[in-house]
Amino acid sequence: MAKNISLCLGQGKNVDSFSACGHHRPMNFIIMLLACWVVAVPVLRYVLFWISNTRSGDMELVRQGLDGRALPHVLCGLVSAMLSELGVLLMLPLGLIFPARAGRGTPVIFVHGLYHNPTAWLWFRILLGRAGYRNFHAFGYNSFTRPFENAVDDLAEVMENVLRDNPERTVVLVGHSLGGLVCRMAASRPEFSGRVGALVALGSPHGGSVLAALGLGPMARGLYPGKAVIRAVEQCRDMQAPKLAVYSLVDDYVLPLSGLRVGRHDWNEQVCSPVSHVSMLFSQDVAWRVAAFLDRALRGGASDSGLALDGSEQGQGRILLDGSEHE
């Protein structure tokens, strides 16, 4: 009898232990998934970065742009990629609490990239706000299942509404990644001729990205070189207004790196500090470049200090991907 009782108690202990283990299993899974997203996935992307740029011949241009020291900067890019993934998770609740608000001055419409949302712009809005810009609007769209054309149509509608509320001003478009292509297509429409003051594309795949082969949905697949989205962008006539393309030499989403180049003479192309694709949204260097560009485009030349916001003289040459300078 006592033996049976002990056996039952032992079984009960095992059941309790099993229940405790089962209780922690969801949390362990979440931690493992987070570690995979923040660490393993960025590492894989940078392995693909190295392979893709080596095969395309762009790695030599990367080395030239980074003073011959590609590996240390790529490792810095990897670290920034990991930190930015955490930053994106943090921006989600904060961006909902502190959404973009309309204010005075030139209206700026932010357009996020693939699989992202308007909360991604929270920190960038803070940085650009320090340069005196206050009239912010964040446009969101479904990049998972809807086609590219729908995003362009929806942005055009938002632009009309913003311009209606600011009848004496033009609008500025700032897009990250795929968002830059959405901006290009919407701004090129005849109804916005003379109504867009400037366009900025941050890390946008103007020439496509081979990484899009792993994407889900029509928008992602359309970003592969030669596919629907890229063909549409290549065929569009860009608006007649100042246009800026900023990209990083260690971008881990647009592969190979030559896909970041616009290749049109009326675009101002600048290389920012070596940070990852998503880290551009948190980069002070990128925000300063955008603010200095908008000062020149909208205010006829100089900012309030007469210098670019990074402290250098405005109008200086910028190193491009091919190692030349753009004046």
Secondary structure, 3 states (H helix, E strand, C coil): CHHHHHHHHHHHHHHHHHHHHHHHHHHHHHHHHHHHHHHHHHHHHHHHHHHHHHHHCHHHHHHHHCCCCHHHHHHHHHHHHHHHHHHHHHHHHHHHHCCCCCCCCCCEEEECCCCCCHHHHHHHHHHHHCCCCCCEEEECCCCCCCCHHHHHHHHHHHHHHHHHHCCCCCEEEEEECHHHHHHHHHHCCHHHCCCEEEEEEECCCCCCCHHHHHCCCHHHHCCCCCCHHHHHHHHCCCCCCCEEEEECCCCCCCCCHHHHCCCCCCCEEEECCCCCCHHHHHCHHHHHHHHHHHHHHHHCCCCCCCCCCCCCCCCCCEECCCCCEEC
